């Protein structure tokens, strides 16, 4: 008997399989097409932003990458100020579930710098308040670990100064709303927040390396001399660019201390001082310019104090002999400088100071600029005393800019905190003849080589400069035991490039300064150390085979005891 075999089920199964496979392939193809289309659209969108989005002010990128406030950098791109997303810790007292006393203990453990009573007051107050406006991530984590819903942690834009106290008075700080208050932050607030410019860092003329040298050397001297403060500046004599500027005491703009307003004052631009004998080269330069001093060999009587209108002008170290012009500066004679100023006359002396802009606020971008104390009566006595820096008070920046003009060929230029780069420096205004400037370079070099500035003589750097030790005015007259000691110098004196000024406010005469308070023993050594360290950073290297030619002046010097 034959058996009939029927297989229809297998045929149907194979067909179903093929149908399922075909459907899967179609779905996969559709998915791949959708993925390709999405990738293509995203790529086109990114390409559009890259080519046409100008919201950053730079023609590329997205606005999300633009800081809320522009960075501030030094001339080499080192960041000095940046805006970051910072953590804050806030408490809403009405939402607290734990007892305030317990929370105050826990917070005090996390923030030992905050008194427990202050924390408790915040926890029990009627309104939400900040525990910390700028908190570290581990502090946020520790507060969060307390587990109380009354705390929240908003992210806010914070201004960070990564170099801490470096150039604090130059940079200034911002307020809680993110706007600049002082320093560069205040002076350039519009530039730093403008949508069109905040994408680019603001580049300053400051060199962070040189700034660090000036701060460390001046700070060390102020500490060792137990002084109440100090000021320093390094200025390019040909462009007016400020390479470094410091004021002591200083502060940390990352953590402002309430009531610490004195430390925030910029002594370089905002404090006024009678800067004493540092004015003498300026007065002698004006006398040479105006034909009052025609010979370096001419001698003046310095054998006794100079009597004028009931007053007596004296030298701190009486030489008891006649002095010529180089000796007058080397020994820092008030008596001879006053005689030369008397011959120069009121009109020309006043003209000198006005040309150097001693009658107005110092020229620089900062808002913190003091108006000088200008003499009310320009009589004969005033003409004589201002010639050696008494009876007129200016800022250290006034003096630094004046010395730049004295040594750079005679051109006065305003100081600036912005890097000029390829831009041409300001044209400048002539205040001294070029020939007078050349003569003053010789005389300033002699002061350091043979006179009161010997302690500033950095080997190979051809330093020239002048000391100034002025008594501070007080109730009833000048205070004999309170000095402002200043040394202002330029280097290298055969081709000056930089002015360096160091001022120490009320130094104590101790072992650090050989018991002396005058500038030759306090401020001059600071300038020497700064030049030796910062000179190579600025492209000036010691060369003991070069110097200013002073051969015609050397025979005029009487080789006796030098003044201080």
Secondary structure, 3 states (H helix, E strand, C coil): CCCCCCCHHHHHHHHHHHHHHHHHHHHHHHHHHHHHHHHHHHHHHHHHHHHHCCCCCCCCCCHHHCCCCCCEECCCCCEEEEEEEEEEEEECHHHCCCCHHHHHHHHHHHCCCCCHHHHHHHHCCCCCEEEEEEECHHHHHHHHHHCCCCEECCEEEEEECCCCCCCHHHHCCECCCCCECCHHHHHCHHHHHCCCCCCCCEEECCCHHHHHHHHHHHHHHHHHCCCCEEEEEEEECCCCEEEEEEEECCCCCCCCCCCCCHHHCCCCCCCCECCHHHHHHHHHHHHHHCCCCCCCCCCEEECCCEEECCEEECCCCCCCEEECHHHHHHCCCHHHHHHHHHHHCHHHHHHHHHHCCCCCCCCCCCCCCCCCECCCCCCHHHHHHHCCCCCCEECHHHHHHHHHHHHCCCEECCCECECCCCCCCCCCEECCCHHHHHHHHHHHHHHHHHCCCHHHCCCCCCCEEEEEEEEEEECCEEEEEEEEEEEEEEECCCCCCEEEEEEEECCCCCHHHCCCCCHHHHCHHHHHHHHHHHCHHHCCCCCCCCCCCCHHHHCCCCCCCCCC
